[in-house]
Amino acid sequence: MSVKSTIYKILRVWNDVDAVKKGRAGKRIGRRTAGKAAGKAIRKLFK
């Protein structure tokens, strides 16, 4: 695992914790699932 991917994983967890503290976890989860779904759809289009 590269240093860059490790840093990104740490920051993702950090941002999740921050969202929970500020009460914005639902928004964050929704955006993440929407992003994953969009990525899958785009992948299917260009496959």
C-alpha positions as CSV (number, residue, x, y, z in Angstrom):
1,M,0.0,0.0,0.0
2,S,1.4,3.4,-0.9
3,V,1.8,6.3,1.4
4,K,-0.8,8.3,-0.6
5,S,-3.5,5.7,-0.3
6,T,-2.8,5.3,3.4
7,I,-3.1,9.1,3.9
8,Y,-6.4,9.1,2.0
9,K,-7.9,6.3,4.1
10,I,-6.9,8.1,7.3
11,L,-8.4,11.3,6.1
12,R,-11.6,9.5,5.1
13,V,-12.0,8.1,8.6
14,W,-11.1,11.5,10.2
15,N,-13.8,13.2,8.1
16,D,-16.4,10.6,9.0
17,V,-15.7,11.2,12.7
18,D,-15.9,14.9,12.2
19,A,-19.2,14.6,10.3
20,V,-20.7,12.5,13.2
21,K,-19.5,15.1,15.7
22,K,-21.2,17.9,13.7
23,G,-24.4,15.9,13.1
24,R,-23.8,15.7,9.3
25,A,-23.3,11.9,9.0
26,G,-26.5,11.3,7.1
27,K,-25.5,13.8,4.4
28,R,-22.0,12.4,4.1
29,I,-23.3,8.8,3.8
30,G,-25.8,9.9,1.1
31,R,-23.2,11.7,-0.9
32,R,-20.8,8.7,-0.7
33,T,-23.4,6.2,-1.9
34,A,-24.5,8.5,-4.7
35,G,-20.9,8.8,-5.8
36,K,-20.4,5.1,-5.7
37,A,-23.5,4.5,-7.7
38,A,-22.6,7.2,-10.3
39,G,-19.1,5.6,-10.6
40,K,-20.6,2.2,-11.3
41,A,-23.0,3.6,-13.9
42,I,-20.2,5.4,-15.7
43,R,-18.0,2.3,-15.6
44,K,-20.8,0.3,-17.2
45,L,-21.2,3.0,-20.0
46,F,-17.6,2.9,-21.0
47,K,-16.9,-0.8,-20.6
